[in-house]
Amino acid sequence: MSTYLRSLFLLHQPLVQVELTSAEVESLRSELADLEEKEAQLKAQLENIDEILRSARLSGYLYIRTRWAALPGETPPIDDTDVDDWLPRFVVLQGECLFLYLLCTDLSPQDSTLLSDIIEVNQLPSFKREDSEMRYAFCILTRHGLRYECSSSSKIQVDSWLSALQSDCKLESDTSTSNGSI
């Protein structure tokens, strides 16, 4: 029986004097300390999320995959459009940066890109996933050759990201592929 259940059981006994061994007392103290530490971690995560959301221009979960452009003289990368390697990431547009978090509760981003390094933000053709869900997509290309492909089942969300990024990066809109499909 766990220490917690045993404690509950003992609390509901009629006025019986309970004597705990020093090992049991120490175990309860240790459990309490662990719970207090976990509570402090959760409070820090909550405060971090609150700060991010208050100061962010735009934030939300997007499915993302990253690619690198071929360097001069390299052969072009293989066509991997059929590979389903889209991973959910919590993306935050804040200040002069685009931050990618694994989860919205993470205290630090997994990746970041300066808006000044972004040279293109374009809409990609929509596509259907294996589960027949329609996905709307766009890509972000950096001057270092890193390409973020982003997608969502919400066209409104994708349009919001496109508009915000093109505005913040002072880029021209390219909607020539908006009605195509992958």
OpenMM code with the backbone's topology and positions (N, CA, C; nanometers):
from openmm import Vec3, app, unit

residues = "MET SER THR TYR LEU ARG SER LEU PHE LEU LEU HIS GLN PRO LEU VAL GLN VAL GLU LEU THR SER ALA GLU VAL GLU SER LEU ARG SER GLU LEU ALA ASP LEU GLU GLU LYS GLU ALA GLN LEU LYS ALA GLN LEU GLU ASN ILE ASP GLU ILE LEU ARG SER ALA ARG LEU SER GLY TYR LEU TYR ILE ARG THR ARG TRP ALA ALA LEU PRO GLY GLU THR PRO PRO ILE ASP ASP THR ASP VAL ASP ASP TRP LEU PRO ARG PHE VAL VAL LEU GLN GLY GLU CYS LEU PHE LEU TYR LEU LEU CYS THR ASP LEU SER PRO GLN ASP SER THR LEU LEU SER ASP ILE ILE GLU VAL ASN GLN LEU PRO SER PHE LYS ARG GLU ASP SER GLU MET ARG TYR ALA PHE CYS ILE LEU THR ARG HIS GLY LEU ARG TYR GLU CYS SER SER SER SER LYS ILE GLN VAL ASP SER TRP LEU SER ALA LEU GLN SER ASP CYS LYS LEU GLU SER ASP THR SER THR SER ASN GLY SER ILE".split()
positions = [
    Vec3(0.0855, -0.1169, 0.0000),
    Vec3(0.0000, 0.0000, 0.0000),
    Vec3(0.0902, 0.1234, 0.0000),
    Vec3(0.0561, 0.2193, -0.0851),
    Vec3(0.1393, 0.3396, -0.0925),
    Vec3(0.1302, 0.4183, 0.0380),
    Vec3(0.2289, 0.5007, 0.0598),
    Vec3(0.2341, 0.5815, 0.1816),
    Vec3(0.1134, 0.6734, 0.1887),
    Vec3(0.0754, 0.7294, 0.0737),
    Vec3(-0.0394, 0.8205, 0.0693),
    Vec3(-0.1682, 0.7474, 0.1082),
    Vec3(-0.1923, 0.6304, 0.0482),
    Vec3(-0.3135, 0.5547, 0.0804),
    Vec3(-0.3121, 0.5099, 0.2265),
    Vec3(-0.1954, 0.4714, 0.2720),
    Vec3(-0.1852, 0.4289, 0.4119),
    Vec3(-0.2181, 0.5454, 0.5047),
    Vec3(-0.1706, 0.6647, 0.4695),
    Vec3(-0.1999, 0.7830, 0.5512),
    Vec3(-0.3485, 0.8126, 0.5525),
    Vec3(-0.4127, 0.8032, 0.4339),
    Vec3(-0.5578, 0.8253, 0.4275),
    Vec3(-0.6324, 0.7222, 0.5108),
    Vec3(-0.5905, 0.5982, 0.5014),
    Vec3(-0.6535, 0.4917, 0.5770),
    Vec3(-0.6412, 0.5192, 0.7269),
    Vec3(-0.5230, 0.5601, 0.7675),
    Vec3(-0.4998, 0.5848, 0.9092),
    Vec3(-0.5782, 0.7056, 0.9594),
    Vec3(-0.5983, 0.8061, 0.8718),
    Vec3(-0.6738, 0.9248, 0.9114),
    Vec3(-0.8210, 0.8941, 0.9365),
    Vec3(-0.8725, 0.7941, 0.8710),
    Vec3(-1.0141, 0.7615, 0.8837),
    Vec3(-1.0420, 0.6548, 0.9897),
    Vec3(-0.9451, 0.6177, 1.0642),
    Vec3(-0.9640, 0.5225, 1.1732),
    Vec3(-1.0150, 0.5990, 1.2956),
    Vec3(-1.1013, 0.5343, 1.3734),
    Vec3(-1.1508, 0.6027, 1.4932),
    Vec3(-1.0384, 0.6191, 1.5960),
    Vec3(-1.0157, 0.7402, 1.6379),
    Vec3(-0.9207, 0.7812, 1.7404),
    Vec3(-0.8243, 0.6727, 1.7847),
    Vec3(-0.7472, 0.6307, 1.6924),
    Vec3(-0.6441, 0.5323, 1.7220),
    Vec3(-0.5113, 0.6056, 1.7180),
    Vec3(-0.4323, 0.5849, 1.8157),
    Vec3(-0.3026, 0.6503, 1.8162),
    Vec3(-0.2129, 0.5763, 1.7192),
    Vec3(-0.1534, 0.6559, 1.6284),
    Vec3(-0.0691, 0.5970, 1.5254),
    Vec3(0.0751, 0.6351, 1.5544),
    Vec3(0.1571, 0.5384, 1.5472),
    Vec3(0.2987, 0.5638, 1.5636),
    Vec3(0.3667, 0.5273, 1.4338),
    Vec3(0.4402, 0.6250, 1.3817),
    Vec3(0.5146, 0.6021, 1.2591),
    Vec3(0.6606, 0.5813, 1.2930),
    Vec3(0.7201, 0.4953, 1.2174),
    Vec3(0.8633, 0.4757, 1.2372),
    Vec3(0.9368, 0.5962, 1.1808),
    Vec3(1.0591, 0.6125, 1.2195),
    Vec3(1.1370, 0.7253, 1.1676),
    Vec3(1.1545, 0.7129, 1.0163),
    Vec3(1.1610, 0.5925, 0.9639),
    Vec3(1.1731, 0.5721, 0.8189),
    Vec3(1.0455, 0.6191, 0.7487),
    Vec3(0.9291, 0.5912, 0.8070),
    Vec3(0.8025, 0.6348, 0.7480),
    Vec3(0.7902, 0.7873, 0.7516),
    Vec3(0.8305, 0.8488, 0.8612),
    Vec3(0.8271, 0.9942, 0.8730),
    Vec3(0.9200, 1.0557, 0.7687),
    Vec3(1.0373, 0.9998, 0.7553),
    Vec3(1.1339, 1.0508, 0.6570),
    Vec3(1.0812, 1.0333, 0.5149),
    Vec3(1.0138, 0.9219, 0.4897),
    Vec3(0.9548, 0.8975, 0.3577),
    Vec3(0.8465, 1.0012, 0.3266),
    Vec3(0.7628, 1.0326, 0.4257),
    Vec3(0.6592, 1.1341, 0.4066),
    Vec3(0.7212, 1.2715, 0.3817),
    Vec3(0.8256, 1.3047, 0.4546),
    Vec3(0.8939, 1.4324, 0.4332),
    Vec3(0.9532, 1.4403, 0.2928),
    Vec3(1.0095, 1.3301, 0.2487),
    Vec3(1.0686, 1.3258, 0.1153),
    Vec3(0.9607, 1.3432, 0.0074),
    Vec3(0.8480, 1.2749, 0.0240),
    Vec3(0.7371, 1.2896, -0.0714),
    Vec3(0.6860, 1.4327, -0.0745),
    Vec3(0.6746, 1.4943, 0.0424),
    Vec3(0.6286, 1.6327, 0.0507),
    Vec3(0.7271, 1.7275, -0.0188),
    Vec3(0.8554, 1.7056, 0.0020),
    Vec3(0.9580, 1.7888, -0.0629),
    Vec3(0.9516, 1.7727, -0.2148),
    Vec3(0.9321, 1.6489, -0.2614),
    Vec3(0.9209, 1.6241, -0.4058),
    Vec3(0.7989, 1.6961, -0.4642),
    Vec3(0.6875, 1.6913, -0.3916),
    Vec3(0.5662, 1.7582, -0.4383),
    Vec3(0.5832, 1.9098, -0.4404),
    Vec3(0.6511, 1.9641, -0.3410),
    Vec3(0.6759, 2.1085, -0.3385),
    Vec3(0.7672, 2.1498, -0.4537),
    Vec3(0.8664, 2.0674, -0.4852),
    Vec3(0.9555, 2.0961, -0.5974),
    Vec3(0.8786, 2.0915, -0.7297),
    Vec3(0.7937, 1.9912, -0.7448),
    Vec3(0.7129, 1.9788, -0.8664),
    Vec3(0.6189, 2.0996, -0.8797),
    Vec3(0.5587, 2.1425, -0.7694),
    Vec3(0.4713, 2.2590, -0.7709),
    Vec3(0.5480, 2.3841, -0.8152),
    Vec3(0.6696, 2.4008, -0.7659),
    Vec3(0.7518, 2.5164, -0.8039),
    Vec3(0.7844, 2.5127, -0.9531),
    Vec3(0.8142, 2.3938, -1.0058),
    Vec3(0.8421, 2.3801, -1.1497),
    Vec3(0.7195, 2.4160, -1.2324),
    Vec3(0.6021, 2.3673, -1.1914),
    Vec3(0.4793, 2.3962, -1.2649),
    Vec3(0.4451, 2.5450, -1.2600),
    Vec3(0.4680, 2.6093, -1.1456),
    Vec3(0.4445, 2.7534, -1.1354),
    Vec3(0.5383, 2.8296, -1.2284),
    Vec3(0.6643, 2.7881, -1.2359),
    Vec3(0.7606, 2.8533, -1.3259),
    Vec3(0.7175, 2.8368, -1.4712),
    Vec3(0.6705, 2.7172, -1.5073),
    Vec3(0.6235, 2.6948, -1.6435),
    Vec3(0.5026, 2.7826, -1.6741),
    Vec3(0.4106, 2.7910, -1.5815),
    Vec3(0.2906, 2.8722, -1.6008),
    Vec3(0.3265, 3.0197, -1.6157),
    Vec3(0.4167, 3.0686, -1.5320),
    Vec3(0.4600, 3.2083, -1.5427),
    Vec3(0.5290, 3.2336, -1.6765),
    Vec3(0.6084, 3.1361, -1.7229),
    Vec3(0.6775, 3.1492, -1.8512),
    Vec3(0.5768, 3.1550, -1.9667),
    Vec3(0.4786, 3.0660, -1.9648),
    Vec3(0.3756, 3.0655, -2.0697),
    Vec3(0.3001, 3.1983, -2.0682),
    Vec3(0.2657, 3.2441, -1.9502),
    Vec3(0.1925, 3.3698, -1.9366),
    Vec3(0.2729, 3.4851, -1.9962),
    Vec3(0.4011, 3.4908, -1.9655),
    Vec3(0.4876, 3.5976, -2.0173),
    Vec3(0.5003, 3.5888, -2.1697),
    Vec3(0.5172, 3.4686, -2.2206),
    Vec3(0.5288, 3.4493, -2.3660),
    Vec3(0.4019, 3.4972, -2.4348),
    Vec3(0.2870, 3.4553, -2.3849),
    Vec3(0.1610, 3.4896, -2.4500),
    Vec3(0.1301, 3.6383, -2.4398),
    Vec3(0.1691, 3.7022, -2.3298),
    Vec3(0.1446, 3.8462, -2.3157),
    Vec3(0.2323, 3.9281, -2.4096),
    Vec3(0.3545, 3.8847, -2.4328),
    Vec3(0.4468, 3.9649, -2.5129),
    Vec3(0.4577, 3.9202, -2.6588),
    Vec3(0.3944, 3.8106, -2.6949),
    Vec3(0.4047, 3.7593, -2.8322),
    Vec3(0.3094, 3.8323, -2.9265),
    Vec3(0.3569, 3.8530, -3.0475),
    Vec3(0.2715, 3.9091, -3.1524),
    Vec3(0.1761, 3.8010, -3.2016),
    Vec3(0.2267, 3.6780, -3.2097),
    Vec3(0.1473, 3.5650, -3.2568),
    Vec3(0.2082, 3.4391, -3.1984),
    Vec3(0.1242, 3.3435, -3.1610),
    Vec3(0.1747, 3.2166, -3.1093),
    Vec3(0.0718, 3.1078, -3.1334),
    Vec3(0.1181, 2.9845, -3.1377),
    Vec3(0.0288, 2.8709, -3.1535),
    Vec3(0.1027, 2.7492, -3.2041),
    Vec3(0.0331, 2.6371, -3.2019),
    Vec3(0.0915, 2.5131, -3.2514),
    Vec3(0.0802, 2.5070, -3.4027),
    Vec3(0.1904, 2.4721, -3.4670),
    Vec3(0.1956, 2.4451, -3.6102),
    Vec3(0.2699, 2.3136, -3.6286),
    Vec3(0.2390, 2.2435, -3.7377),
    Vec3(0.3191, 2.1271, -3.7745),
    Vec3(0.4351, 2.1798, -3.8575),
    Vec3(0.5565, 2.1361, -3.8244),
    Vec3(0.6753, 2.1902, -3.8894),
    Vec3(0.7684, 2.0774, -3.9304),
    Vec3(0.8320, 2.0989, -4.0450),
    Vec3(0.9450, 2.0156, -4.0831),
    Vec3(1.0516, 2.1089, -4.1382),
    Vec3(1.1766, 2.0716, -4.1184),
    Vec3(1.2860, 2.1578, -4.1617),
    Vec3(1.3635, 2.0912, -4.2739),
    Vec3(1.4125, 2.1746, -4.3628),
    Vec3(1.4932, 2.1297, -4.4756),
    Vec3(1.6074, 2.2282, -4.4934),
    Vec3(1.7140, 2.1829, -4.5539),
    Vec3(1.8260, 2.2703, -4.5875),
    Vec3(1.8343, 2.2820, -4.7383),
    Vec3(1.8553, 2.4033, -4.7868),
    Vec3(1.8752, 2.4251, -4.9300),
    Vec3(2.0139, 2.3726, -4.9676),
    Vec3(2.0279, 2.3274, -5.0918),
    Vec3(2.1572, 2.2784, -5.1390),
    Vec3(2.2556, 2.3944, -5.1496),
    Vec3(2.3762, 2.3701, -5.1069),
    Vec3(2.4822, 2.4700, -5.1197),
    Vec3(2.5318, 2.4726, -5.2639),
    Vec3(2.5949, 2.5818, -5.3063),
    Vec3(2.6466, 2.5878, -5.4435),
    Vec3(2.7387, 2.4694, -5.4715),
    Vec3(2.7132, 2.4023, -5.5829),
    Vec3(2.7936, 2.2867, -5.6218),
    Vec3(2.7409, 2.1545, -5.5688),
    Vec3(2.6482, 2.1569, -5.4748),
    Vec3(2.5904, 2.0335, -5.4210),
    Vec3(2.4779, 1.9859, -5.5117),
    Vec3(2.4538, 1.8562, -5.5095),
    Vec3(2.3384, 1.8033, -5.5822),
    Vec3(2.2132, 1.8424, -5.5063),
    Vec3(2.1017, 1.8648, -5.5767),
    Vec3(1.9782, 1.9011, -5.5068),
    Vec3(1.9352, 1.7895, -5.4121),
    Vec3(1.8680, 1.8259, -5.3041),
    Vec3(1.8212, 1.7232, -5.2100),
    Vec3(1.7201, 1.6315, -5.2778),
    Vec3(1.7095, 1.5094, -5.2256),
    Vec3(1.6131, 1.4145, -5.2829),
    Vec3(1.4717, 1.4649, -5.2585),
    Vec3(1.3803, 1.4245, -5.3444),
    Vec3(1.2408, 1.4650, -5.3298),
    Vec3(1.1783, 1.3803, -5.2193),
    Vec3(1.1504, 1.4438, -5.1077),
    Vec3(1.0948, 1.3713, -4.9933),
    Vec3(0.9559, 1.4229, -4.9568),
    Vec3(0.8828, 1.4721, -5.0554),
    Vec3(0.7502, 1.5272, -5.0263),
    Vec3(0.6542, 1.4214, -4.9735),
    Vec3(0.6808, 1.2931, -5.0022),
    Vec3(0.5925, 1.1867, -4.9535),
    Vec3(0.6253, 1.1437, -4.8107),
    Vec3(0.7356, 1.1929, -4.7547),
    Vec3(0.7747, 1.1567, -4.6185),
    Vec3(0.6924, 1.2402, -4.5200),
    Vec3(0.6233, 1.1717, -4.4303),
    Vec3(0.5421, 1.2424, -4.3304),
    Vec3(0.6261, 1.2650, -4.2051),
    Vec3(0.7028, 1.3731, -4.2056),
    Vec3(0.7868, 1.4047, -4.0902),
    Vec3(0.7475, 1.5384, -4.0279),
    Vec3(0.6182, 1.5704, -4.0380),
    Vec3(0.5659, 1.6933, -3.9776),
    Vec3(0.5551, 1.6719, -3.8272),
    Vec3(0.6168, 1.7607, -3.7510),
    Vec3(0.6145, 1.7507, -3.6052),
    Vec3(0.5465, 1.8732, -3.5459),
    Vec3(0.4583, 1.8537, -3.4465),
    Vec3(0.3936, 1.9696, -3.3841),
    Vec3(0.4943, 2.0486, -3.3006),
    Vec3(0.4921, 2.1791, -3.3178),
    Vec3(0.5781, 2.2685, -3.2417),
    Vec3(0.4971, 2.3905, -3.2014),
    Vec3(0.5274, 2.4443, -3.0845),
    Vec3(0.4639, 2.5671, -3.0393),
    Vec3(0.5510, 2.6802, -3.0905),
    Vec3(0.4956, 2.7625, -3.1794),
    Vec3(0.5721, 2.8673, -3.2472),
    Vec3(0.5297, 3.0031, -3.1921),
    Vec3(0.6290, 3.0875, -3.1650),
    Vec3(0.6034, 3.2187, -3.1063),
    Vec3(0.6757, 3.3255, -3.1882),
    Vec3(0.6000, 3.4248, -3.2319),
    Vec3(0.6570, 3.5420, -3.2977),
    Vec3(0.6621, 3.6510, -3.1914),
    Vec3(0.7844, 3.6815, -3.1485),
    Vec3(0.8014, 3.7735, -3.0367),
    Vec3(0.9214, 3.8631, -3.0638),
    Vec3(0.8998, 3.9937, -3.0586),
    Vec3(1.0085, 4.0874, -3.0833),
    Vec3(1.0651, 4.0685, -3.2225),
    Vec3(1.1952, 4.0520, -3.2306),
    Vec3(1.2638, 4.0346, -3.3585),
    Vec3(1.2983, 3.8890, -3.3871),
    Vec3(1.2280, 3.7952, -3.3205),
    Vec3(1.2604, 3.6527, -3.3341),
    Vec3(1.1367, 3.5662, -3.3544),
    Vec3(1.1613, 3.4529, -3.4153),
    Vec3(1.0635, 3.3464, -3.4271),
    Vec3(1.1179, 3.2312, -3.3430),
    Vec3(1.0435, 3.1902, -3.2408),
    Vec3(1.0871, 3.0851, -3.1498),
    Vec3(1.0061, 2.9589, -3.1732),
    Vec3(1.0736, 2.8436, -3.1690),
    Vec3(1.0074, 2.7143, -3.1810),
    Vec3(1.0306, 2.6357, -3.0529),
    Vec3(0.9213, 2.6014, -2.9868),
    Vec3(0.9256, 2.5220, -2.8648),
    Vec3(0.8713, 2.3837, -2.8955),
    Vec3(0.9230, 2.2841, -2.8269),
    Vec3(0.8693, 2.1496, -2.8411),
    Vec3(0.7250, 2.1482, -2.7896),
    Vec3(0.7041, 2.2064, -2.6724),
    Vec3(0.5724, 2.2183, -2.6110),
    Vec3(0.5544, 2.3607, -2.5594),
    Vec3(0.4311, 2.4034, -2.5443),
    Vec3(0.4059, 2.5388, -2.4945),
    Vec3(0.4514, 2.5551, -2.3501),
    Vec3(0.4724, 2.4466, -2.2791),
    Vec3(0.5144, 2.4536, -2.1392),
    Vec3(0.6661, 2.4551, -2.1224),
    Vec3(0.7409, 2.4431, -2.2314),
    Vec3(0.8869, 2.4442, -2.2219),
    Vec3(0.9361, 2.5812, -2.1773),
    Vec3(1.0397, 2.5829, -2.0956),
    Vec3(1.0936, 2.7076, -2.0448),
    Vec3(1.1876, 2.7749, -2.1447),
    Vec3(1.2459, 2.6978, -2.2357),
    Vec3(1.3337, 2.7572, -2.3359),
    Vec3(1.3035, 2.6963, -2.4728),
    Vec3(1.3244, 2.7753, -2.5790),
    Vec3(1.2905, 2.7263, -2.7126),
    Vec3(1.3878, 2.6192, -2.7612),
    Vec3(1.3388, 2.5358, -2.8500),
    Vec3(1.4206, 2.4328, -2.9131),
    Vec3(1.5034, 2.4946, -3.0259),
    Vec3(1.4493, 2.5997, -3.0880),
    Vec3(1.5154, 2.6653, -3.1995),
    Vec3(1.4644, 2.8088, -3.2078),
    Vec3(1.5409, 2.8944, -3.2731),
    Vec3(1.4962, 3.0313, -3.2951),
    Vec3(1.5601, 3.0847, -3.4223),
    Vec3(1.4940, 3.1820, -3.4826),
    Vec3(1.5435, 3.2465, -3.6033),
    Vec3(1.5158, 3.3952, -3.5928),
    Vec3(1.6160, 3.4752, -3.6229),
    Vec3(1.5971, 3.6197, -3.6274),
    Vec3(1.5126, 3.6558, -3.7488),
    Vec3(1.4197, 3.7483, -3.7323),
    Vec3(1.3374, 3.7915, -3.8449),
    Vec3(1.4242, 3.8530, -3.9543),
    Vec3(1.5345, 3.9158, -3.9161),
    Vec3(1.6242, 3.9760, -4.0151),
    Vec3(1.6945, 3.8708, -4.1011),
    Vec3(1.6961, 3.7443, -4.0572),
    Vec3(1.7559, 3.6356, -4.1360),
    Vec3(1.6569, 3.5728, -4.2330),
    Vec3(1.5292, 3.6063, -4.2215),
    Vec3(1.4265, 3.5480, -4.3090),
    Vec3(1.4247, 3.6249, -4.4403),
    Vec3(1.4415, 3.5514, -4.5511),
    Vec3(1.4447, 3.6166, -4.6825),
    Vec3(1.3193, 3.5884, -4.7649),
    Vec3(1.2457, 3.4833, -4.7288),
    Vec3(1.1206, 3.4519, -4.7995),
    Vec3(1.0191, 3.3917, -4.7034),
    Vec3(0.8938, 3.4285, -4.7235),
    Vec3(0.7807, 3.3659, -4.6553),
    Vec3(0.6740, 3.3490, -4.7628),
    Vec3(0.6471, 3.2257, -4.8000),
    Vec3(0.5540, 3.1994, -4.9098),
    Vec3(0.4535, 3.0921, -4.8733),
    Vec3(0.3370, 3.1059, -4.9308),
    Vec3(0.2344, 3.0050, -4.9139),
    Vec3(0.2730, 2.8824, -4.9958),
    Vec3(0.2483, 2.7653, -4.9426),
    Vec3(0.2697, 2.6399, -5.0136),
    Vec3(0.1347, 2.5828, -5.0529),
    Vec3(0.1337, 2.4927, -5.1484),
    Vec3(0.0070, 2.4293, -5.1849),
    Vec3(-0.0515, 2.3507, -5.0674),
    Vec3(-0.1832, 2.3502, -5.0587),
    Vec3(-0.2492, 2.2711, -4.9546),
    Vec3(-0.2372, 2.1234, -4.9921),
    Vec3(-0.2526, 2.0381, -4.8927),
    Vec3(-0.2411, 1.8936, -4.9170),
    Vec3(-0.3267, 1.8182, -4.8173),
    Vec3(-0.3518, 1.6911, -4.8498),
    Vec3(-0.4285, 1.6048, -4.7585),
    Vec3(-0.3334, 1.5079, -4.6924),
    Vec3(-0.3508, 1.4943, -4.5635),
    Vec3(-0.2713, 1.3966, -4.4883),
    Vec3(-0.3310, 1.2583, -4.5072),
    Vec3(-0.2622, 1.1587, -4.4546),
    Vec3(-0.3096, 1.0205, -4.4662),
    Vec3(-0.4467, 1.0017, -4.4026),
    Vec3(-0.4783, 1.0824, -4.3007),
    Vec3(-0.6083, 1.0724, -4.2348),
    Vec3(-0.7154, 1.1538, -4.3072),
    Vec3(-0.6854, 1.1981, -4.4297),
    Vec3(-0.7743, 1.2768, -4.5164),
    Vec3(-0.8023, 1.4173, -4.4661),
    Vec3(-0.7278, 1.4625, -4.3666),
    Vec3(-0.7443, 1.5984, -4.3161),
    Vec3(-0.6696, 1.6951, -4.4075),
    Vec3(-0.7378, 1.8020, -4.4482),
    Vec3(-0.6755, 1.9029, -4.5340),
    Vec3(-0.5781, 1.9850, -4.4515),
    Vec3(-0.4601, 2.0077, -4.5067),
    Vec3(-0.3582, 2.0897, -4.4425),
    Vec3(-0.3246, 2.2074, -4.5331),
    Vec3(-0.3129, 2.3245, -4.4718),
    Vec3(-0.2711, 2.4457, -4.5407),
    Vec3(-0.1281, 2.4719, -4.4961),
    Vec3(-0.0454, 2.5217, -4.5871),
    Vec3(0.0969, 2.5279, -4.5550),
    Vec3(0.1625, 2.6558, -4.6062),
    Vec3(0.2754, 2.6865, -4.5443),
    Vec3(0.3608, 2.7958, -4.5898),
    Vec3(0.5045, 2.7599, -4.5536),
    Vec3(0.5983, 2.8318, -4.6139),
    Vec3(0.7385, 2.8052, -4.5825),
    Vec3(0.8103, 2.9343, -4.5491),
    Vec3(0.9138, 2.9185, -4.4706),
    Vec3(0.9997, 3.0284, -4.4295),
    Vec3(1.1406, 2.9890, -4.4714),
    Vec3(1.2067, 3.0743, -4.5468),
    Vec3(1.3432, 3.0478, -4.5905),
    Vec3(1.4364, 3.1513, -4.5293),
    Vec3(1.5448, 3.1026, -4.4685),
    Vec3(1.6416, 3.1944, -4.4082),
    Vec3(1.7610, 3.2133, -4.5012),
    Vec3(1.8362, 3.3178, -4.4781),
    Vec3(1.9539, 3.3460, -4.5601),
    Vec3(2.0615, 3.2393, -4.5433),
    Vec3(2.0508, 3.1554, -4.4414),
    Vec3(2.1476, 3.0489, -4.4172),
    Vec3(2.1094, 2.9189, -4.4887),
    Vec3(1.9982, 2.9215, -4.5623),
    Vec3(1.9551, 2.8031, -4.6363),
    Vec3(1.8612, 2.7122, -4.5598),
    Vec3(1.8231, 2.7503, -4.4388),
    Vec3(1.7286, 2.6697, -4.3612),
    Vec3(1.5873, 2.7026, -4.4055),
    Vec3(1.5108, 2.5987, -4.4304),
    Vec3(1.3734, 2.6155, -4.4779),
    Vec3(1.2808, 2.5477, -4.3779),
    Vec3(1.1927, 2.6273, -4.3177),
    Vec3(1.0896, 2.5736, -4.2294),
    Vec3(0.9627, 2.5601, -4.3118),
    Vec3(0.9095, 2.4406, -4.3197),
    Vec3(0.7789, 2.4201, -4.3823),
    Vec3(0.6791, 2.4041, -4.2692),
    Vec3(0.5751, 2.4865, -4.2713),
    Vec3(0.4781, 2.4916, -4.1617),
    Vec3(0.3402, 2.4584, -4.2163),
    Vec3(0.2602, 2.3872, -4.1382),
    Vec3(0.1250, 2.3563, -4.1822),
    Vec3(0.0281, 2.3539, -4.0646),
    Vec3(-0.0996, 2.3655, -4.1008),
    Vec3(-0.2074, 2.3622, -4.0030),
    Vec3(-0.3344, 2.3201, -4.0740),
    Vec3(-0.4280, 2.2661, -3.9989),
    Vec3(-0.5576, 2.2330, -4.0569),
    Vec3(-0.6461, 2.3578, -4.0660),
    Vec3(-0.5991, 2.4691, -4.0090),
    Vec3(-0.6744, 2.5939, -4.0108),
    Vec3(-0.6162, 2.6911, -4.1133),
    Vec3(-0.6931, 2.7195, -4.2159),
    Vec3(-0.6495, 2.8163, -4.3177),
    Vec3(-0.6353, 2.9545, -4.2551),
    Vec3(-0.7236, 2.9891, -4.1633),
    Vec3(-0.7163, 3.1195, -4.0968),
    Vec3(-0.5848, 3.1328, -4.0203),
    Vec3(-0.5429, 3.0261, -3.9516),
    Vec3(-0.4170, 3.0293, -3.8769),
    Vec3(-0.2989, 3.0495, -3.9720),
    Vec3(-0.2967, 2.9770, -4.0829),
    Vec3(-0.1882, 2.9905, -4.1801),
    Vec3(-0.1871, 3.1308, -4.2391),
    Vec3(-0.3042, 3.1836, -4.2744),
    Vec3(-0.3119, 3.3192, -4.3286),
    Vec3(-0.2619, 3.4228, -4.2269),
    Vec3(-0.2926, 3.4029, -4.0999),
    Vec3(-0.2453, 3.4942, -3.9949),
    Vec3(-0.0928, 3.4919, -3.9852),
    Vec3(-0.0338, 3.3724, -3.9879),
    Vec3(0.1112, 3.3607, -3.9823),
    Vec3(0.1760, 3.4236, -4.1052),
    Vec3(0.1201, 3.3947, -4.2225),
    Vec3(0.1744, 3.4524, -4.3459),
    Vec3(0.1735, 3.6047, -4.3392),
    Vec3(0.0608, 3.6604, -4.3023),
    Vec3(0.0464, 3.8049, -4.2965),
    Vec3(0.1429, 3.8662, -4.1953),
    Vec3(0.1499, 3.8095, -4.0760),
    Vec3(0.2363, 3.8635, -3.9707),
    Vec3(0.3836, 3.8543, -4.0096),
    Vec3(0.4249, 3.7402, -4.0622),
    Vec3(0.5658, 3.7232, -4.0977),
    Vec3(0.6049, 3.8111, -4.2162),
    Vec3(0.5195, 3.8177, -4.3174),
    Vec3(0.5518, 3.9010, -4.4333),
    Vec3(0.5583, 4.0476, -4.3929),
    Vec3(0.4713, 4.0882, -4.3028),
    Vec3(0.4713, 4.2256, -4.2550),
    Vec3(0.5954, 4.2533, -4.1694),
    Vec3(0.6214, 4.1664, -4.0715),
    Vec3(0.7334, 4.1877, -3.9806),
    Vec3(0.8685, 4.1747, -4.0502),
    Vec3(0.8763, 4.0908, -4.1517),
    Vec3(1.0017, 4.0729, -4.2254),
    Vec3(1.0076, 4.1659, -4.3460),
    Vec3(0.9014, 4.2445, -4.3653),
    Vec3(0.8916, 4.3392, -4.4768),
    Vec3(0.9163, 4.2714, -4.6108),
    Vec3(0.8423, 4.1615, -4.6332),
    Vec3(0.8545, 4.0842, -4.7561),
    Vec3(0.7296, 4.1013, -4.8403),
    Vec3(0.7439, 4.0796, -4.9689),
    Vec3(0.6299, 4.0841, -5.0599),
    Vec3(0.5549, 3.9508, -5.0522),
    Vec3(0.4256, 3.9581, -5.0692),
    Vec3(0.3419, 3.8392, -5.0657),
    Vec3(0.3556, 3.7614, -5.1961),
    Vec3(0.3625, 3.6291, -5.1859),
    Vec3(0.3637, 3.5429, -5.3031),
    Vec3(0.2513, 3.4421, -5.2870),
    Vec3(0.1406, 3.4663, -5.3531),
    Vec3(0.0251, 3.3773, -5.3419),
    Vec3(0.0028, 3.3007, -5.4705),
    Vec3(0.1073, 3.2908, -5.5525),
    Vec3(0.0914, 3.2243, -5.6828),
    Vec3(0.0642, 3.0752, -5.6685),
    Vec3(0.0991, 3.0133, -5.5540),
    Vec3(0.0749, 2.8714, -5.5372),
    Vec3(-0.0403, 2.8443, -5.4413),
    Vec3(-0.1186, 2.9444, -5.4095),
    Vec3(-0.2188, 2.9283, -5.3035),
    Vec3(-0.3297, 2.8305, -5.3383),
    Vec3(-0.3559, 2.8062, -5.4640),
    Vec3(-0.4653, 2.7150, -5.4993),
    Vec3(-0.4162, 2.5801, -5.5472),
    Vec3(-0.2861, 2.5559, -5.5416),
    Vec3(-0.2332, 2.4285, -5.5869),
    Vec3(-0.2415, 2.3249, -5.4781),
    Vec3(-0.1853, 2.2068, -5.5057),
    Vec3(-0.1787, 2.1037, -5.4040),
    Vec3(-0.0473, 2.0288, -5.4183),
    Vec3(-0.0013, 1.9772, -5.3062),
    Vec3(0.1260, 1.9036, -5.3065),
    Vec3(0.1022, 1.7650, -5.3597),
] * unit.nanometer
topology = app.Topology()
chain = topology.addChain("A")
for resn in residues:
    res = topology.addResidue(resn, chain)
    for name in ("N", "CA", "C"):
        topology.addAtom(name, app.Element.getBySymbol(name[0]), res)
